[in-house]
């Protein structure tokens, strides 16, 4: 798990807390803590994070963006 202090919005599917971690290819993943949901989210993009892996420039901002207001938080 990432140990930095980041602020993540709750899971957009169930509202439970979410943790961020580096997974395969050093890509950032977001995992819902709700055992019934367990959504696992990552964001593609142009930032090279490993020889075979890319992700969004700022995946945390991507995760925290919601369609209800269209702004970054």
Residue pairs with C-beta under 8 A, 6 or more apart in sequence:
1 19
1 20
1 21
2 19
2 20
2 21
2 22
2 28
6 20
6 60
7 64
8 17
8 18
8 19
8 20
8 30
8 60
8 63
8 64
9 18
9 63
9 64
9 66
9 73
10 16
10 17
10 18
11 17
11 18
11 32
11 33
11 34
11 37
11 39
12 39
12 66
13 32
13 37
13 39
14 32
14 34
14 36
14 37
14 39
16 32
16 33
16 34
16 37
17 32
17 33
18 30
18 31
18 32
18 33
18 63
19 30
19 31
19 33
20 28
20 29
20 30
20 31
20 59
20 60
20 63
21 28
21 29
21 31
22 28
22 29
23 29
23 42
24 53
25 49
25 50
25 52
25 53
26 49
26 50
26 53
27 42
27 49
27 50
27 53
27 55
28 42
28 43
28 55
28 59
28 60
29 40
29 41
29 42
30 39
30 40
30 41
30 42
30 59
30 63
31 38
31 39
31 40
31 41
32 38
32 39
32 40
41 63
42 55
42 59
43 55
43 56
43 59
43 62
43 63
44 54
44 55
44 56
45 54
45 55
45 56
45 57
45 59
46 54
46 57
47 54
47 55
47 56
47 57
48 54
49 55
56 62
61 72
64 72
64 73
65 71
65 72
65 73
66 73
